[in-house]
Amino acid sequence: MKPSPASTKAPLPWISPLHYRSPTRAAPPSPPPPPPPLPEAPLTQLRYVHHPDLARLIASSPSAQRALDLFNAAAAQRGFSHTPVTFAALLVRLARSRLPSAAAAVLRRAASAPCRFLEPQFLPLLRLLPPDHSLALLRLLPALLRRGRVSRKALAVCLDRLVSSRRCPDVLTELLADLRDPRSKYLPQPNTCIYNILIKHYVKKGDLGTAFQVFDEMRKMNCADVRPSLVTYSTLIGGLCRGAQMKEAFELFEDMIEKDRIVPDQLTYNLLIGGFCRLGQVEKAQSIFGFMRKNECEPNAFNYATLINGHSKKGEVEAARGVFEEMIRSGVQPDAVSYTSLVGCLCRHGNVDEGINLVQEMWQKGCKADVVTYNLLLEGLCKDRRIAEAVTLLEKLPSEGVQLNVASYRIVMNCLCSCGEMEKAAGLLGMMLGRGFVPHYAASNMLLIGLCDVGRVSDATVTLYGLVDTGFMPEARCWARLIESVFRERKLRRSIELLDVLIAEG
């Protein structure tokens, strides 16, 4: 009689965490891996591997499973035991492969390993792991490092990871609760960096009240490593400016200088400049420039670009040109942002040719225009009904190394449809689909109806099939117009085919 599994005395084999699956959910079948260019040597035939070589092999392994197999095979060598270097290499490899559960299993094994870890070896993991696993690692760090508390740097890295992530908001709530709980023994006392991250979090949420409560808490702390910094004030000023609370923002700006003796930089000034410009108060934004120079802080190209955008918003083209020329006279070299700001101003207010000349000047000066710049040109050309030039620009830009985006094509497509240029719109659609872009849903319906209206029913049906392949389904009004047009052409077979598509796609 064979012994039952429970009575077997043989040691349990090492089970790869990659093979573990939850019993309540079946794992989807993974596609077979592509054949390697050269056959890999079996792990049992590898020569003795030392720790530095093993770490390099794990980091460069073609798959996470191969990395784990190398890790386990090395442990089977006589006299070999894993070190923090090999553990860290495997953990980073698993995290980069988005296998947090596997990394958690290896971390539990590392916690019982007789080796001394250093905190910097785990900081990359805190940034790479999902929020819940990052917090779990932070709580495990004292056991891994054989000490009572984690460092402020580790706390800052984990907190920043949770704040910047839009997933798992409850995980951030857990960490904040631990931070506020005096009984929590694994966390250090917060410093300025920790408070700044918290303030950034609440400002990002739009909760300025709580952000200022954290700020007041900082002010009350009577220790050298907790005091408001330029980052603290800039974060709060930025939140106030985005909320159009310019009076409060300027008062806080004055407190920063007078009470804490903190000298603002160009970024802090730019928050005020941008805030006034968004409200159309360009004169006050202009006065910030004078205040900057008076306090020996010369405006940079970003400050000038923000002011140009402010004048553009008010339609003050001459004033925008004047700011650009002043920037050059002041010895500030225009960059892509400042050029693009003026190009946008010119194109929005009927000076497209001047905008085109400015883009050519950019190229001559080695300042490469990007897709944002060219989309502004496309908008200007379409606004002036210079559609042929816009289409020509779309055709040639990719061959010149400019990476267009879906907005580039949609700008021209929407213009063609609104002008009734359905034949050209159908041609542009072919270019879009061939380059992997899809028009807006409304524009697609408009294109199909427009083709039917001008009697190009065959083009409409071909266009429909091309769009359906991308997952598009016309709205009911568009379907009705298509079927009606096909019946009117007495093409019963094509009508049935269209109905089949309608039924099949739901």
C-alpha positions, 0 to 999 in steps of 0.5 A: 500500500502506498503511503498517503501524501500526509505521511510522506517524510520527504522534504517539500520541493521549492515551488515557484511562486509563478506557478501559484494560482488562486484556487477560486480563479483559474489562470488564463492559458499563457501563449507559448513563448517564441523559440529562442535564437539559440538553444539554452543550456539546461540549468543542470549543466551550468558551471558553478555560478558566483553571486555577481554573475548570477545577479547579472544573469537574472537581470538579463534573463529572457523571462521571469520564470527563467530568472527564478529557475536560475535563482533556484538552480544556483541555490542547489550548488554545493556551498552556495547561499543566496546574498542580498544582491541575488535576492534583490536582482530576482525581486526587481526582475519579478517586479518589472515583469508585473508579478507582485505575488511572486515577488511577495513569495520571494520576500517572505523567503528572504525574511527567513534567510540568514543574510543582512539586507540593506535598505537601498536594495529595496527602494527600487521595489517600493517604486515598482510594486503596486500600491498594496504590495509597496505598503506590505513591503514597507511594513516588512522592511524592519524584519528584513533589515533587522531593525525597529523602524524604516528610514524616512527615505523609505517612507517618502518613497512609499508614500510618494508611490501611493500618492502618485498612483490612482489605484488603491486609494484605501492603501494610502488611507492605511498608511496615513492612519499608520502615520498618525497612530502613535502606536505604529512602531515601524514608521519614523517621525515625519520630516519636511519631505514627508509633509510636502508629499502629504500636502501635494496629495491633498492639493492634488485632490483639491482638498486645500483645507486639509493641505493647510492643516498639514501646513499649520502642523508643520509650522507648530513643529519645533524641530530643525528637520520640519519646517516649510520649504520652497516646495511646500509654499510652491505646492500650496500657491499652485493649488490656490492659483488653480482655484482662482484664489489669487488674493490668498496665493499672493498673501501666502507668497508674501508670507513665504518671503517675509516670515520664513525668509524663503527666496522664490524661484522662477517656478514659484513666480510662474505659478502667479503669472499663470494664475493671473493669465488664466483670469485674463489679468495679464497686466498683473502677470506683467507686474510679476515680471518687474517684481522678479527682476527687482529681486534679481530673479531673471525670467526664463523661457517658461515664464515668457511662454506663460505670459505669451499664452496670457496675451494670446488668450485675450487676442493680443497678438502684438503684445505676444510678439512684443513679449517674444522679442523682449525675451530675445533682447534679454538674452533668453534663448527661445525654446520649443515651449516659447516658440509654440506659445507664439505659434499658437497665438498667431494661428488662432488669430489669423496669422497662419503664414507667420506661424509657418515661418516661425516653425521654419525658424525653429528648424533653422535654429535647431529647435525641433517642433513637436506634435503640439506645434504642428497641431496648432498649425493644422488648426490654423490652416483648417480655420482658414479653410486651407484644407489641402495644405493641412492634408499635405502636412499630414502626409509628409510630416511622418516621413520627416520624423515628426510623430503625429498623434490621433488629434492631428488627424481628427483636426483635419477630419472634423474640418473636412466633414463640416465642410462637406468634403466627403471624398477627401474625408474618405481618403483621409480615413484610409490614411488614418486607418493605415497608420493605426488611428481612428476618427472621433465617433461623431465624425465617423457617423458624420462621414458615413451620412455625408457620403450617403448624402452626396450619393457615394453609397459604395464608398460609404459601405466600404468605409463602414466595413473599415470602421467596423474592423476597429470596433466602431458601430454607427448610431441608429440614425446613421444605420437607418441612413445607410440602409435607406441609401443602399435600398434606393440604389436597389442593391438588395444584397448589400443591404442584407450584408449591412443588416447582417453586420448590424445583427452580428455586432449588436 
